């Protein structure tokens, strides 16, 4: 019962579409009609407002982190794992937007930072290194997600590998169009319009 309640509450927290809320608050219009139509920080950046993009990144990451930390404090490590998974699902399948949400990268990273900060740091550094080398946000996200189960194992969290694998698979599923463009050589670089 505790885990079920944790799942529901973390899912609802994850479902808050901060990108949409922030772009409207900044007077930038409906984010779903801009660029890729995605509600995440990368698409918010396409509005040209770096402050709005940074706020979206922090708040989307915060959803995963807060869900994990609160669940751990109130109900233990199993609840923290469930909360991280549920918050991520809420972001990519938000009930408020007809289950059409973001790609989950910021929420993924926030979840990992709260779950095991060395793993989160390693995933963030993997993202940064890949983005710096190839200038493609989607590729950086895919490499960071794919490497996370390895980081969980290396940093002594084998209990959480299932979560790392599940979130990585969902990140890949949500990036299916990006993967096609990467293979075709048509994926835009960071800083370029969609």
C-alpha positions in Angstrom: 0.0 0.0 0.0 2.8 2.4 0.9 4.6 1.7 -2.4 1.4 2.1 -4.4 0.7 5.5 -2.7 4.3 6.5 -3.4 3.9 5.6 -7.0 0.8 7.7 -7.5 2.1 10.8 -5.7 5.4 10.7 -7.5 3.7 10.2 -10.8 1.5 13.2 -10.2 4.6 15.3 -9.2 6.4 14.1 -12.4 3.4 15.0 -14.5 3.7 18.8 -13.8 4.7 20.2 -17.2 7.1 22.9 -16.0 8.3 23.7 -19.5 4.8 24.5 -20.6 4.1 26.5 -17.3 7.3 28.5 -17.6 7.0 29.4 -21.3 3.5 30.7 -20.7 4.7 32.6 -17.6 7.5 34.2 -19.6 5.0 35.1 -22.4 6.7 32.8 -24.9 3.5 31.1 -26.1 2.5 27.5 -26.2 5.7 25.4 -26.1 3.9 22.6 -28.0 3.7 24.9 -31.0 7.4 25.8 -30.9 10.3 23.8 -32.4 9.9 20.1 -31.8 6.8 20.6 -29.8 8.4 18.9 -26.8 7.9 20.2 -23.3 11.5 19.8 -22.1 14.3 22.3 -21.6 16.0 21.7 -25.0 12.8 22.9 -26.8 12.4 25.8 -24.3 15.9 26.9 -25.4 14.6 27.1 -29.0 12.5 30.1 -27.9 15.7 31.9 -27.4 15.1 32.5 -23.7 18.0 30.9 -21.8 16.6 31.7 -18.4 13.4 29.9 -19.2 15.3 26.9 -20.4 17.5 26.8 -17.3 14.4 27.1 -15.1 12.8 24.2 -16.9 15.9 22.1 -16.7 16.2 22.7 -12.9 12.5 22.1 -12.2 12.3 19.0 -14.4 15.4 17.5 -12.7 13.9 18.6 -9.4 10.8 16.5 -9.9 12.8 13.3 -10.0 15.1 14.4 -7.2 12.3 15.5 -4.8 10.3 12.3 -5.5 13.3 10.1 -4.6 14.4 12.1 -1.5 11.0 12.4 0.0 10.1 8.8 -0.6 13.4 7.7 0.9 12.9 9.8 4.0 9.4 8.6 4.6 9.4 5.0 3.4 12.9 3.8 2.7 15.0 2.8 -0.3 12.5 0.6 -2.1 10.1 3.5 -2.1 12.8 5.8 -3.4 13.3 3.5 -6.4 9.6 3.3 -7.1 9.2 7.1 -6.7 12.0 7.8 -9.2 10.4 5.5 -11.7 7.0 7.0 -11.2 8.2 10.6 -11.5 9.9 9.8 -14.7 6.8 8.1 -16.1 4.8 11.2 -15.1 7.1 13.4 -17.0 7.0 11.4 -20.3 3.3 10.4 -19.9 1.7 13.3 -18.0 -2.0 12.8 -17.2 -2.6 16.6 -17.6 -1.4 16.6 -21.2 -3.2 13.5 -22.5 -0.1 11.4 -21.7 2.0 13.3 -24.3 5.0 14.6 -22.4 8.7 15.2 -22.6 11.6 12.9 -23.3 12.7 12.7 -19.7 16.4 13.5 -19.8 16.4 16.2 -17.0 14.1 14.1 -14.8 16.3 11.1 -15.4 19.4 13.0 -14.3 17.7 14.5 -11.3 16.5 11.0 -10.3 20.0 9.6 -10.5 21.5 12.5 -8.6 19.2 12.0 -5.7 19.3 8.2 -5.8 23.1 8.0 -5.7 24.9 11.3 -6.3 28.1 9.7 -7.7 26.0 7.9 -10.3 24.2 11.2 -11.1 27.4 13.1 -11.5 28.9 10.4 -13.8 25.7 10.5 -15.9 25.8 14.3 -16.1 29.5 14.2 -17.0 28.8 11.6 -19.7 26.1 13.9 -21.1 28.5 16.9 -21.1 31.4 15.0 -22.7 29.2 13.6 -25.4 27.5 16.9 -26.1 30.8 18.7 -26.2 32.3 16.2 -28.6 29.4 15.8 -31.0 27.2 18.9 -30.4 24.0 16.9 -30.3 21.8 16.9 -27.2 19.9 13.8 -28.2 23.0 11.7 -28.7 24.4 13.0 -25.3 21.1 11.9 -23.7 21.2 8.4 -25.3 24.8 7.8 -24.3 24.2 9.1 -20.7 21.2 6.9 -20.3 22.8 3.8 -21.8 25.9 4.2 -19.5 23.9 4.7 -16.3 23.3 0.9 -15.5 27.1 0.6 -15.7 27.6 3.6 -13.4 25.1 2.1 -10.9 27.1 -1.2 -10.8 30.5 0.5 -10.6 29.3 2.8 -7.7 27.8 0.0 -5.7 24.1 0.3 -6.4 23.2 -3.1 -8.0 19.8 -2.9 -6.4 19.0 0.1 -8.7 20.2 -1.4 -11.9 16.7 -2.4 -12.9 15.7 1.2 -12.6 18.6 2.4 -14.7 17.8 -0.1 -17.4 14.1 0.7 -17.4 14.7 4.5 -17.6 17.3 4.0 -20.3 14.9 1.9 -22.4 12.2 4.6 -22.0 14.7 7.4 -23.0 15.6 5.4 -26.1 11.9 4.9 -26.9 11.1 8.6 -26.5 14.1 9.5 -28.7 13.1 7.2 -31.6 12.7 10.1 -34.0 16.0 11.6 -32.9 17.7 8.2 -33.5 16.4 8.1 -37.0 17.7 11.6 -37.7 21.1 10.7 -36.1 21.4 7.8 -38.4 20.3 9.9 -41.4 22.8 12.7 -40.4 19.9 15.2 -40.1 19.8 15.7 -36.4 20.3 19.4 -35.6 23.3 20.4 -33.5 23.0 22.2 -30.1 22.2 25.9 -30.7 20.6 25.3 -34.1 16.8 25.5 -34.7 14.6 22.4 -35.2 
